[in-house]
Amino acid sequence: MKDIRPALRSLLLGDAGVAALVGTNVYPIRLPQGVKVASVVYTRVSGDTDYKMEGASGYARSRMQIDAWAPTADAATALANKVKDCLSGFSGAVGNPSVFIQGAFCADEREQYDDIVQLYGVSRDYFIHHEEL
């Protein structure tokens, strides 16, 4: 089974706009302790597998939450917008091993502030349609 998470990380790190703001600070599930710079955190919220009579079709849809964290609200919004520019409507093969993404679509967004890490965040959910087998 192909995992969308490494491919998603590869796609984000390979985008010049995102990389210019975060370098390599793209993390799964949570922000590491002590990180106080612009960063992206991705989490799989849910996922669906498609089936046909013979079994799994190879098509999946993952709902991914992408959090953009930064020291100011404006910087968090700018980073979230770079992520959206990278993902929204994207299709193509990405990652190693390669995963084919059929389409990525922004579905929801929220703003937040975390008192503990003292960073502003913009969270957006994306539906990512991709191959699973």
C-alpha positions as CSV (number, residue, x, y, z in Angstrom):
1,M,0.0,0.0,0.0
2,K,1.3,3.4,-0.9
3,D,1.4,6.0,1.9
4,I,0.4,9.6,0.9
5,R,2.2,11.2,3.8
6,P,5.8,10.9,2.5
7,A,4.7,12.0,-0.9
8,L,2.9,15.0,0.6
9,R,6.0,16.0,2.5
10,S,8.1,15.6,-0.6
11,L,5.7,17.8,-2.6
12,L,5.8,20.6,0.1
13,L,9.5,20.5,0.4
14,G,9.9,20.6,-3.4
15,D,7.9,23.7,-3.7
16,A,10.1,26.8,-3.9
17,G,7.6,29.1,-2.2
18,V,7.0,26.8,0.7
19,A,10.7,25.9,1.1
20,A,11.7,29.6,1.0
21,L,9.6,30.2,4.2
22,V,10.3,27.0,6.1
23,G,13.5,25.4,4.8
24,T,13.1,21.8,5.8
25,N,10.7,22.4,8.7
26,V,7.8,20.1,7.5
27,Y,6.7,17.6,10.2
28,P,4.2,14.9,10.6
29,I,1.5,15.1,13.2
30,R,3.0,17.6,15.7
31,L,5.5,20.4,15.9
32,P,8.7,19.2,17.6
33,Q,9.4,20.6,21.1
34,G,11.4,23.9,21.0
35,V,10.6,24.8,17.3
36,K,9.7,28.5,17.2
37,V,10.2,29.2,13.5
38,A,7.9,29.0,10.5
39,S,6.9,25.4,10.0
40,V,4.4,23.1,8.4
41,V,2.7,20.2,10.2
42,Y,0.6,17.6,8.3
43,T,-1.8,15.1,9.8
44,R,-4.1,12.6,8.2
45,V,-7.6,13.3,9.6
46,S,-9.4,10.5,7.7
47,G,-9.2,8.4,4.6
48,D,-11.5,6.4,2.3
49,T,-10.6,3.4,0.1
50,D,-12.6,2.7,-3.0
51,Y,-13.8,-0.8,-3.8
52,K,-15.2,-2.7,-6.7
53,M,-16.5,-6.3,-6.9
54,E,-13.0,-7.7,-7.2
55,G,-11.6,-5.8,-4.2
56,A,-9.8,-2.5,-3.7
57,S,-9.7,-0.3,-6.8
58,G,-6.5,1.4,-6.0
59,Y,-8.1,4.8,-5.5
60,A,-8.1,6.5,-2.1
61,R,-9.2,9.9,-0.7
62,S,-7.3,11.2,2.3
63,R,-8.4,14.3,4.3
64,M,-5.1,16.0,5.4
65,Q,-4.9,18.8,7.9
66,I,-2.0,21.1,7.0
67,D,-1.0,23.6,9.7
68,A,1.1,26.6,8.9
69,W,2.9,27.9,12.1
70,A,4.8,31.2,12.3
71,P,5.7,33.9,14.9
72,T,3.1,36.3,13.5
73,A,-0.4,36.0,12.2
74,D,0.5,37.6,8.9
75,A,3.5,35.2,8.5
76,A,1.3,32.2,9.3
77,T,-1.3,33.3,6.7
78,A,1.4,33.9,4.1
79,L,2.8,30.4,4.7
80,A,-0.6,28.8,4.5
81,N,-1.2,30.6,1.2
82,K,2.1,29.2,-0.2
83,V,1.0,25.7,0.9
84,K,-2.4,26.3,-0.8
85,D,-0.7,27.5,-4.0
86,C,1.4,24.3,-4.0
87,L,-1.5,21.9,-3.2
88,S,-4.7,23.3,-4.6
89,G,-5.6,21.6,-7.8
90,F,-2.2,19.7,-8.0
91,S,-2.1,16.4,-9.9
92,G,0.9,14.3,-10.8
93,A,3.4,11.8,-9.5
94,V,5.4,12.7,-6.5
95,G,7.7,11.2,-3.9
96,N,9.9,8.1,-3.8
97,P,8.3,5.6,-4.1
98,S,6.1,7.6,-6.4
99,V,2.5,8.2,-5.6
100,F,0.1,9.5,-8.2
101,I,-2.0,12.3,-6.9
102,Q,-5.2,12.8,-9.0
103,G,-6.1,16.0,-7.3
104,A,-5.9,18.1,-4.1
105,F,-8.6,20.4,-3.0
106,C,-8.9,22.8,0.0
107,A,-12.0,22.1,2.0
108,D,-11.8,24.0,5.3
109,E,-9.7,26.5,7.2
110,R,-9.2,27.8,10.7
111,E,-6.9,30.3,12.5
112,Q,-5.4,29.7,16.0
113,Y,-2.8,30.8,18.5
114,D,-0.9,28.4,20.7
115,D,0.1,29.9,24.1
116,I,2.6,27.2,24.8
117,V,4.7,27.5,21.7
118,Q,3.8,31.1,21.2
119,L,3.1,30.7,17.5
120,Y,0.2,31.7,15.3
121,G,-1.4,29.0,13.1
122,V,-3.5,28.6,10.0
123,S,-5.0,25.1,9.6
124,R,-6.5,24.1,6.3
125,D,-8.0,20.7,5.4
126,Y,-7.4,19.2,2.0
127,F,-9.0,16.3,0.2
128,I,-6.2,14.5,-1.6
129,H,-7.3,11.9,-4.2
130,H,-4.5,9.5,-4.9
131,E,-3.5,6.0,-5.8
132,E,-3.3,3.5,-2.9
133,L,-1.9,0.3,-4.5
